[in-house]
Amino acid sequence: MAVTAFVLGLVGLLVMNLLLGPVAVVLGALALYRRTTRPGRARLAIALGITDVLVLACLVTADGTWSWSLT
């Protein structure tokens, strides 16, 4: 579960921030609650999930869009 949360948090930095960020946070927290053998990866997943949401907030604030834009 910790590995899945980590991967979702990592992918969430590039695509689908709004969906993958909170899912990574929840899965990471559940992994820690269930005393995973990889607590570092679970904590990193939580941090990445929070970062996903912050990146999305910066994007929305900067140009009013919900997606990446190069133009």
ZAZA-941829 format. One record per atom (N, C-alpha, C): residue number from 1; atom name; y, z, x. Coordinates in pm, whole numbers, plus 50000, padded with zeros to 5 digits. Layout:
N
PT num atome    c2    c3    c1
PT NUM    CA     Y     Z     X
...
! end
This chain:
71
PT num atome    c2    c3    c1
PT   1     N 49882 50000 50082
PT   1    CA 50000 50000 50000
PT   1     C 50126 50000 50088
PT   2     N 50121 50072 50199
PT   2    CA 50236 50075 50289
PT   2     C 50261 49939 50351
PT   3     N 50155 49869 50385
PT   3    CA 50170 49736 50445
PT   3     C 50226 49638 50343
PT   4     N 50178 49644 50221
PT   4    CA 50229 49557 50115
PT   4     C 50377 49583 50090
PT   5     N 50414 49709 50086
PT   5    CA 50555 49744 50066
PT   5     C 50640 49691 50181
PT   6     N 50590 49703 50303
PT   6    CA 50662 49653 50420
PT   6     C 50683 49502 50411
PT   7     N 50578 49429 50377
PT   7    CA 50588 49283 50368
PT   7     C 50684 49243 50256
PT   8     N 50677 49310 50142
PT   8    CA 50769 49278 50032
PT   8     C 50913 49308 50070
PT   9     N 50935 49416 50142
PT   9    CA 51071 49448 50187
PT   9     C 51123 49346 50286
PT  10     N 51036 49299 50374
PT  10    CA 51075 49199 50473
PT  10     C 51107 49065 50407
PT  11     N 51021 49022 50317
PT  11    CA 51044 48895 50246
PT  11     C 51167 48907 50156
PT  12     N 51188 49026 50101
PT  12    CA 51302 49047 50013
PT  12     C 51437 49031 50081
PT  13     N 51441 49039 50213
PT  13    CA 51567 49015 50282
PT  13     C 51612 48870 50268
PT  14     N 51517 48780 50247
PT  14    CA 51550 48638 50240
PT  14     C 51552 48583 50098
PT  15     N 51459 48627 50014
PT  15    CA 51449 48574 49878
PT  15     C 51423 48687 49779
PT  16     N 51472 48670 49659
PT  16    CA 51446 48760 49547
PT  16     C 51476 48906 49578
PT  17     N 51594 48932 49631
PT  17    CA 51635 49068 49669
PT  17     C 51624 49165 49552
PT  18     N 51669 49121 49436
PT  18    CA 51676 49208 49320
PT  18     C 51539 49255 49275
PT  19     N 51438 49175 49293
PT  19    CA 51303 49211 49250
PT  19     C 51224 49281 49361
PT  20     N 51222 49222 49479
PT  20    CA 51137 49272 49587
PT  20     C 51189 49400 49651
PT  21     N 51318 49420 49653
PT  21    CA 51374 49542 49713
PT  21     C 51328 49669 49643
PT  22     N 51353 49680 49513
PT  22    CA 51306 49801 49442
PT  22     C 51154 49818 49442
PT  23     N 51081 49707 49437
PT  23    CA 50934 49717 49442
PT  23     C 50890 49773 49576
PT  24     N 50954 49731 49684
PT  24    CA 50920 49783 49817
PT  24     C 50951 49932 49826
PT  25     N 51062 49974 49768
PT  25    CA 51096 50117 49770
PT  25     C 50992 50198 49693
PT  26     N 50955 50152 49576
PT  26    CA 50858 50225 49494
PT  26     C 50721 50229 49562
PT  27     N 50675 50117 49612
PT  27    CA 50545 50115 49678
PT  27     C 50545 50200 49806
PT  28     N 50653 50197 49880
PT  28    CA 50663 50280 49999
PT  28     C 50661 50428 49965
PT  29     N 50732 50466 49860
PT  29    CA 50733 50606 49817
PT  29     C 50596 50648 49767
PT  30     N 50528 50561 49693
PT  30    CA 50393 50593 49647
PT  30     C 50296 50608 49764
PT  31     N 50311 50523 49864
PT  31    CA 50225 50533 49982
PT  31     C 50247 50666 50053
PT  32     N 50372 50709 50064
PT  32    CA 50399 50839 50126
PT  32     C 50346 50953 50040
PT  33     N 50358 50941 49909
PT  33    CA 50310 51043 49818
PT  33     C 50157 51058 49827
PT  34     N 50090 50945 49844
PT  34    CA 49943 50946 49855
PT  34     C 49895 50971 49997
PT  35     N 49987 51009 50085
PT  35    CA 49956 51043 50225
PT  35     C 49883 50929 50296
PT  36     N 49953 50818 50308
PT  36    CA 49899 50702 50375
PT  36     C 49873 50731 50524
PT  37     N 49786 50651 50582
PT  37    CA 49760 50664 50725
PT  37     C 49869 50595 50807
PT  38     N 49960 50525 50739
PT  38    CA 50071 50454 50804
PT  38     C 50205 50500 50748
PT  39     N 50243 50624 50773
PT  39    CA 50369 50673 50715
PT  39     C 50492 50606 50774
PT  40     N 50485 50563 50898
PT  40    CA 50600 50493 50958
PT  40     C 50627 50361 50889
PT  41     N 50520 50290 50858
PT  41    CA 50537 50163 50789
PT  41     C 50589 50184 50647
PT  42     N 50547 50291 50582
PT  42    CA 50596 50321 50447
PT  42     C 50744 50355 50450
PT  43     N 50787 50434 50549
PT  43    CA 50930 50466 50562
PT  43     C 51013 50342 50592
PT  44     N 50959 50255 50675
PT  44    CA 51029 50131 50706
PT  44     C 51039 50042 50582
PT  45     N 50935 50042 50499
PT  45    CA 50939 49965 50375
PT  45     C 51048 50017 50282
PT  46     N 51063 50148 50274
PT  46    CA 51169 50207 50191
PT  46     C 51306 50165 50244
PT  47     N 51321 50172 50376
PT  47    CA 51449 50131 50436
PT  47     C 51478 49984 50412
PT  48     N 51376 49899 50425
PT  48    CA 51395 49756 50400
PT  48     C 51428 49728 50254
PT  49     N 51364 49801 50163
PT  49    CA 51393 49783 50021
PT  49     C 51536 49820 49987
PT  50     N 51584 49929 50045
PT  50    CA 51724 49969 50024
PT  50     C 51817 49865 50085
PT  51     N 51781 49814 50202
PT  51    CA 51862 49711 50266
PT  51     C 51866 49584 50182
PT  52     N 51754 49549 50118
PT  52    CA 51751 49432 50029
PT  52     C 51857 49445 49920
PT  53     N 51863 49561 49858
PT  53    CA 51958 49582 49750
PT  53     C 52102 49581 49804
PT  54     N 52123 49637 49921
PT  54    CA 52257 49635 49981
PT  54     C 52301 49493 50017
PT  55     N 52208 49412 50069
PT  55    CA 52241 49272 50100
PT  55     C 52278 49199 49971
PT  56     N 52204 49223 49864
PT  56    CA 52235 49160 49736
PT  56     C 52373 49204 49687
PT  57     N 52405 49332 49701
PT  57    CA 52536 49381 49659
PT  57     C 52647 49316 49740
PT  58     N 52625 49297 49869
PT  58    CA 52726 49230 49953
PT  58     C 52743 49085 49913
PT  59     N 52633 49018 49881
PT  59    CA 52642 48878 49837
PT  59     C 52719 48865 49707
PT  60     N 52689 48952 49614
PT  60    CA 52757 48945 49484
PT  60     C 52905 48976 49501
PT  61     N 52937 49072 49585
PT  61    CA 53077 49108 49608
PT  61     C 53152 48998 49681
PT  62     N 53088 48936 49778
PT  62    CA 53157 48837 49862
PT  62     C 53190 48709 49785
PT  63     N 53092 48654 49715
PT  63    CA 53120 48526 49650
PT  63     C 53075 48518 49504
PT  64     N 53037 48629 49445
PT  64    CA 53006 48632 49303
PT  64     C 52878 48560 49265
PT  65     N 52788 48541 49359
PT  65    CA 52663 48473 49328
PT  65     C 52545 48567 49349
PT  66     N 52432 48532 49292
PT  66    CA 52310 48612 49305
PT  66     C 52214 48550 49405
PT  67     N 52262 48452 49483
PT  67    CA 52173 48384 49579
PT  67     C 52251 48352 49706
PT  68     N 52177 48314 49810
PT  68    CA 52238 48273 49935
PT  68     C 52313 48142 49915
PT  69     N 52423 48126 49982
PT  69    CA 52501 48003 49971
PT  69     C 52561 47970 50106
PT  70     N 52537 47849 50154
PT  70    CA 52590 47806 50282
PT  70     C 52720 47729 50270
PT  71     N 52759 47693 50149
PT  71    CA 52882 47616 50131
PT  71     C 52994 47699 50077
! end
